[in-house]
Amino acid sequence: MPVASSLETVLFRQHVRMGRGVQQRAGPRLRLIIELACGAAALLSTVSLAALHARYVAAPEQPVARALRDAVAQMRYAPTIRIVLTSEDHARCAVATDAAPGVAFWFARDRGVALLTEDARKQLRINIVNVKCGGKAVPRFVESESVVANAVLTGAGRGWLKAERSGELYDLSVSSSNSWAVAGRAAFVLFATSTLVHYTLRETQARMLRFTAELRETISSRRSYARLVTRHLLDSAAFAPIMVGMLAFLFEFFADQILGLTILTLVWGVELFVAVSVRARASVLFLPQILMAYLAALHCYLFKWPFGFRYVALGACILYILHACCFFFNRHELKALREGSVSAALPRDTGPACDAVSTSRRSPPRRQHTD
């Protein structure tokens, strides 16, 4: 049996097993509740993202930004601004004479100055402008680094911002690009990532099946399988540089290792679900395009607003993908298994074959003229 057909058979068995497990553990009502809950959570997260974006990114006229304008006037004497979010119960921000305990951010025009430690600043006698903000200036349930970064862009302009708690350094000179550049970057990153993930997934599964068949044959013939195992390990090791390269590629584009790793894991999950459980005709026609549209929208947001609420957008994208998968699995995949439109003989219902000449366009038979 060819490797491609045997791989498709194994994936179909996993699909049947998953379908039976879902039907046994969750009834139709519970599956519908889960589907609607994912959709409602996705809509709620979208509304939250829109509200946060409108308040802190599109028009970030917050107390932090107003206090930073006063601090910028003193930067000719002090090249560093220290922004502290204290635990005090108010939302005011003002330039302070002394440092206060709390969550600190360091802003400087030069990258080297922003990276200096506290001891290095004291040794170099670098003057510091302190901006003190109350605990309500930045809500605790939002990403404080995104709020402060947008406030710094509005109040102080371009430069470098370092978050003391996480150690992340943000290049505030990276501004949002135009729509065509954003769409091009999003399409390039999404195409490269999905293509590499699809290739790696298919190749590793095919090689594993080939290794299993060869190992079974070697053991049955009572031959040594050390060379076979060594060859398989060396073949599998060739995919390690691909994975490392994908991670480095995403880290470079997103400048956030956790975000890049999460997006790569999300693409892996989408590709695996499509390979295993997209088999009904409606799923084959529509679900991959819907999932790709959700991922493209996430990439466009991340590239258009690099200091936006990235993890809120990521959470919304995950919820939308879960809703789409639950919708098609409950309404089409389980129905196709029950009706038998997909089976071991026809693992994917891709529709009737497209002939070169449609039967509806057949030309009428020619009449024979007799003399």
C-alpha positions as CSV (number, residue, x, y, z in Angstrom):
1,M,0.0,0.0,0.0
2,P,1.4,3.5,-0.9
3,V,2.5,5.6,2.0
4,A,0.0,8.4,1.1
5,S,-3.0,6.1,1.2
6,S,-1.8,4.4,4.4
7,L,-1.3,7.8,6.0
8,E,-4.8,8.8,5.0
9,T,-6.2,5.5,6.4
10,V,-4.5,6.2,9.8
11,L,-5.8,9.8,9.9
12,F,-9.3,8.6,9.1
13,R,-9.2,6.0,11.9
14,Q,-8.2,8.8,14.3
15,H,-11.1,10.9,13.0
16,V,-13.6,8.0,13.6
17,R,-12.2,7.4,17.1
18,M,-12.5,11.1,17.9
19,G,-16.0,11.2,16.6
20,R,-17.1,8.3,18.6
21,G,-15.4,9.7,21.8
22,V,-17.1,13.0,21.3
23,Q,-20.5,11.4,20.9
24,Q,-20.1,9.2,23.9
25,R,-18.9,11.9,26.3
26,A,-21.0,14.8,25.0
27,G,-24.6,14.7,23.9
28,P,-26.1,17.0,21.2
29,R,-27.3,19.5,23.7
30,L,-23.9,19.8,25.4
31,R,-22.1,20.1,22.1
32,L,-24.4,22.9,21.1
33,I,-23.8,24.7,24.4
34,I,-20.0,24.4,23.9
35,E,-20.4,25.7,20.3
36,L,-22.5,28.7,21.4
37,A,-20.3,29.4,24.4
38,C,-17.2,29.6,22.1
39,G,-19.1,32.0,19.8
40,A,-20.3,34.2,22.6
41,A,-16.8,34.4,24.2
42,A,-15.3,35.2,20.8
43,L,-17.8,38.1,20.3
44,L,-17.2,39.3,23.8
45,S,-13.4,39.3,23.4
46,T,-13.8,41.2,20.1
47,V,-15.9,43.9,21.8
48,S,-13.3,44.1,24.6
49,L,-10.5,44.4,22.1
50,A,-12.3,47.2,20.2
51,A,-13.0,49.1,23.5
52,L,-9.4,48.8,24.7
53,H,-8.0,49.7,21.3
54,A,-10.2,52.8,21.0
55,R,-9.3,54.0,24.5
56,Y,-5.6,53.3,24.7
57,V,-4.3,52.9,21.2
58,A,-6.4,55.0,18.8
59,A,-6.8,57.9,21.2
60,P,-4.4,57.4,24.2
61,E,-5.0,60.7,25.9
62,Q,-4.5,59.2,29.3
63,P,-3.0,60.7,32.5
64,V,0.3,58.9,31.7
65,A,0.6,60.7,28.4
66,R,-0.2,64.1,29.9
67,A,2.4,63.7,32.6
68,L,5.0,62.5,30.1
69,R,4.6,65.8,28.1
70,D,5.7,67.6,31.2
71,A,8.6,65.2,31.7
72,V,9.9,65.5,28.1
73,A,10.5,69.3,28.8
74,Q,13.1,68.2,31.4
75,M,14.8,65.6,29.2
76,R,17.5,68.1,28.2
77,Y,18.8,67.9,31.7
78,A,17.9,64.2,32.4
79,P,18.0,61.8,29.4
80,T,16.0,59.1,31.2
81,I,12.3,59.0,32.3
82,R,11.2,56.5,35.0
83,I,7.5,55.8,34.9
84,V,6.2,54.1,38.1
85,L,2.7,52.6,38.5
86,T,2.1,52.6,42.2
87,S,-0.6,50.9,44.3
88,E,-2.2,54.2,45.3
89,D,-5.9,54.4,44.9
90,H,-6.2,57.2,42.3
91,A,-5.7,57.7,38.5
92,R,-3.5,60.8,38.6
93,C,0.0,61.1,37.1
94,A,2.5,63.8,37.7
95,V,6.2,64.5,37.6
96,A,7.7,63.6,41.0
97,T,10.9,64.6,42.7
98,D,11.8,61.2,44.1
99,A,11.3,57.6,43.0
100,A,8.3,55.6,44.4
101,P,8.0,51.8,44.7
102,G,5.9,50.1,42.1
103,V,5.9,48.7,38.6
104,A,8.6,50.6,36.8
105,F,9.3,51.4,33.1
106,W,12.4,53.2,31.7
107,F,12.2,55.4,28.7
108,A,15.2,56.9,26.8
109,R,16.0,58.2,23.4
110,D,19.0,55.9,23.1
111,R,18.9,52.2,23.3
112,G,22.1,52.0,25.4
113,V,20.7,54.4,28.0
114,A,17.5,52.4,28.3
115,L,19.4,49.2,28.9
116,L,21.5,50.6,31.8
117,T,21.1,49.0,35.2
118,E,20.4,51.0,38.4
119,D,24.0,50.7,39.5
120,A,25.3,51.9,36.1
121,R,23.1,54.9,36.2
122,K,24.4,55.9,39.6
123,Q,28.0,55.4,38.5
124,L,27.5,57.5,35.4
125,R,25.5,60.1,37.4
126,I,22.6,60.0,34.9
127,N,19.8,62.3,36.0
128,I,16.3,60.8,36.0
129,V,12.9,62.4,35.6
130,N,10.4,60.4,37.7
131,V,6.7,60.1,36.6
132,K,4.5,58.8,39.3
133,C,1.1,57.3,38.5
134,G,-1.7,55.9,40.7
135,G,-2.8,52.4,40.5
136,K,-6.0,53.3,38.6
137,A,-4.1,55.1,35.8
138,V,-3.6,51.7,34.1
139,P,-6.3,49.1,34.8
140,R,-4.9,45.9,36.3
141,F,-6.9,43.7,33.9
142,V,-5.3,45.0,30.8
143,E,-1.8,44.7,29.4
144,S,0.0,47.5,31.2
145,E,3.0,47.4,28.9
146,S,0.8,48.1,25.9
147,V,-0.9,51.0,27.7
148,V,2.4,52.6,28.8
149,A,4.0,52.1,25.3
150,N,1.1,53.9,23.6
151,A,1.1,56.6,26.2
152,V,4.8,57.1,25.7
153,L,4.4,57.3,22.0
154,T,1.8,60.1,22.5
155,G,3.5,62.0,25.2
156,A,7.2,61.5,24.6
157,G,7.6,60.3,21.0
158,R,10.0,57.8,19.6
159,G,12.6,56.1,21.7
160,W,13.2,52.9,23.7
161,L,11.0,51.6,26.5
162,K,12.1,48.9,29.0
163,A,9.7,47.1,31.3
164,E,11.5,46.4,34.5
165,R,9.3,43.5,35.6
166,S,9.6,41.5,32.4
167,G,12.9,42.8,31.1
168,E,11.4,43.4,27.6
169,L,12.8,46.2,25.5
170,Y,10.4,47.9,23.1
171,D,11.6,49.9,20.0
172,L,9.1,52.7,19.9
173,S,10.4,53.8,16.5
174,V,8.6,51.0,14.9
175,S,5.4,52.6,13.7
176,S,2.3,51.1,12.1
177,S,2.8,50.6,8.3
178,N,0.3,51.3,5.6
179,S,-2.4,48.8,4.8
180,W,-0.7,47.3,1.7
181,A,2.5,46.7,3.6
182,V,0.7,45.2,6.5
183,A,-1.3,42.9,4.2
184,G,1.9,41.9,2.4
185,R,3.7,41.1,5.6
186,A,0.8,39.2,7.1
187,A,0.4,37.1,3.9
188,F,4.1,36.3,3.7
189,V,4.4,35.2,7.4
190,L,1.2,33.2,7.3
191,F,2.0,31.5,4.0
192,A,5.6,30.6,5.1
193,T,4.5,29.4,8.5
194,S,1.5,27.3,7.3
195,T,3.5,25.8,4.4
196,L,6.4,24.7,6.6
197,V,4.1,23.3,9.3
198,H,2.1,21.4,6.7
199,Y,5.2,20.0,5.1
200,T,6.8,19.0,8.4
201,L,3.5,17.4,9.6
202,R,3.0,15.4,6.5
203,E,6.7,14.3,6.2
204,T,7.1,13.3,9.8
205,Q,3.9,11.2,9.7
206,A,4.8,9.6,6.4
207,R,8.3,8.7,7.6
208,M,6.9,7.3,10.9
209,L,4.5,5.0,8.9
210,R,7.3,3.9,6.7
211,F,9.6,3.3,9.7
212,T,6.8,1.2,11.4
213,A,6.4,-1.0,8.3
214,E,10.1,-1.5,7.8
215,L,10.6,-2.3,11.5
216,R,7.8,-4.8,11.5
217,E,9.3,-6.5,8.5
218,T,12.8,-6.5,10.0
219,I,11.6,-8.0,13.3
220,S,9.6,-10.7,11.5
221,S,12.7,-11.7,9.5
222,R,14.8,-11.7,12.7
223,R,17.3,-9.2,11.4
224,S,19.1,-6.5,13.4
225,Y,17.2,-3.3,13.4
226,A,19.9,-1.0,14.8
227,R,20.8,0.4,11.4
228,L,17.1,1.0,10.7
229,V,16.6,2.9,13.9
230,T,19.8,4.9,13.4
231,R,18.7,5.9,9.9
232,H,15.3,6.9,11.0
233,L,16.7,9.1,13.8
234,L,19.0,10.8,11.3
235,D,16.2,11.4,8.9
236,S,14.0,12.9,11.7
237,A,16.8,15.1,12.9
238,A,16.7,16.9,9.6
239,F,13.4,18.5,10.7
240,A,15.0,20.1,13.8
241,P,16.6,23.0,11.9
242,I,13.2,23.6,10.2
243,M,11.5,24.0,13.6
244,V,14.3,26.1,15.0
245,G,14.2,28.3,11.9
246,M,10.5,28.7,12.2
247,L,10.7,29.8,15.8
248,A,13.6,32.3,15.0
249,F,11.6,33.6,12.0
250,L,8.5,34.3,14.2
251,F,10.6,35.7,17.0
252,E,12.1,38.2,14.6
253,F,8.8,39.3,13.2
254,F,6.8,39.6,16.5
255,A,9.6,40.6,18.8
256,D,7.9,38.5,21.5
257,Q,9.0,34.9,22.1
258,I,5.8,33.8,24.0
259,L,3.6,35.3,21.3
260,G,5.6,33.7,18.5
261,L,5.6,30.3,20.1
262,T,1.8,30.6,20.8
263,I,1.1,31.5,17.2
264,L,3.2,28.6,15.9
265,T,1.4,26.2,18.3
266,L,-2.0,27.6,17.0
267,V,-1.0,27.0,13.4
268,W,0.1,23.5,14.3
269,G,-3.2,22.8,15.9
270,V,-5.1,24.2,12.9
271,E,-3.1,22.1,10.4
272,L,-3.5,18.9,12.6
273,F,-7.3,19.4,12.8
274,V,-7.6,20.0,9.1
275,A,-5.6,16.9,8.4
276,V,-7.6,14.7,10.7
277,S,-11.1,15.9,10.9
278,V,-11.9,18.0,7.8
279,R,-13.6,15.3,5.7
280,A,-17.3,16.3,5.0
281,R,-17.9,18.2,1.8
282,A,-19.0,21.5,3.5
283,S,-15.9,21.3,5.8
284,V,-13.5,20.7,2.9
285,L,-15.0,23.6,0.9
286,F,-15.3,26.3,3.7
287,L,-13.5,25.5,6.9
288,P,-9.8,25.9,5.7
289,Q,-10.7,29.3,4.2
290,I,-12.4,30.4,7.4
291,L,-9.5,29.4,9.6
292,M,-7.1,31.1,7.3
293,A,-9.1,34.3,7.3
294,Y,-9.1,34.3,11.1
295,L,-5.3,33.8,11.2
296,A,-4.8,36.5,8.6
297,A,-6.9,39.0,10.6
298,L,-4.8,38.3,13.7
299,H,-1.5,38.8,11.7
300,C,-2.9,42.1,10.2
301,Y,-3.7,43.4,13.7
302,L,-0.3,42.5,15.1
303,F,1.6,44.1,12.2
304,K,-0.7,47.2,12.0
305,W,-0.5,48.0,15.7
306,P,2.7,46.5,17.1
307,F,1.9,48.0,20.5
308,G,-1.7,47.0,20.6
309,F,-3.4,44.5,22.8
310,R,-1.7,41.5,21.3
311,Y,-2.8,38.8,23.7
312,V,-6.4,39.9,23.7
313,A,-6.4,39.7,19.9
314,L,-4.7,36.3,20.1
315,G,-7.4,35.1,22.6
316,A,-10.2,36.3,20.3
317,C,-8.6,34.5,17.3
318,I,-8.3,31.2,19.3
319,L,-12.0,31.5,20.4
320,Y,-13.1,32.1,16.8
321,I,-11.1,29.1,15.6
322,L,-12.6,26.9,18.3
323,H,-16.1,28.0,17.4
324,A,-15.6,27.3,13.7
325,C,-14.1,23.9,14.4
326,C,-17.0,23.0,16.8
327,F,-19.6,24.3,14.3
328,F,-18.4,22.2,11.4
329,F,-17.5,19.1,13.5
330,N,-20.9,19.0,15.2
331,R,-23.1,19.9,12.2
332,H,-21.2,18.2,9.3
333,E,-18.5,15.8,10.4
334,L,-20.6,13.8,12.8
335,K,-23.4,13.8,10.3
336,A,-21.2,12.5,7.6
337,L,-20.0,9.7,9.8
338,R,-23.6,8.7,10.6
339,E,-24.8,8.8,7.0
340,G,-21.7,7.1,5.7
341,S,-20.8,9.8,3.2
342,V,-17.2,9.4,4.4
343,S,-15.8,6.0,5.0
344,A,-12.6,4.0,4.8
345,A,-13.1,3.7,1.0
346,L,-13.9,7.4,0.7
347,P,-12.1,9.2,3.6
348,R,-12.8,12.7,2.3
349,D,-15.9,13.8,0.5
350,T,-14.4,16.2,-2.0
351,G,-17.4,16.1,-4.3
352,P,-17.7,14.5,-7.8
353,A,-14.7,14.5,-10.0
354,C,-14.4,17.4,-12.4
355,D,-14.3,16.0,-15.9
356,A,-12.7,17.8,-18.7
357,V,-16.0,17.9,-20.5
358,S,-19.1,18.2,-18.5
359,T,-21.9,15.8,-19.4
360,S,-24.3,18.7,-19.6
361,R,-22.2,20.2,-22.4
362,R,-21.9,17.2,-24.5
363,S,-22.5,17.9,-28.2
364,P,-25.4,16.2,-29.8
365,P,-24.6,13.3,-32.1
366,R,-23.9,14.1,-35.7
367,R,-26.5,13.1,-38.3
368,Q,-25.3,10.8,-41.0
369,H,-26.3,12.1,-44.5
370,T,-27.1,9.4,-47.0
371,D,-26.9,10.0,-50.6
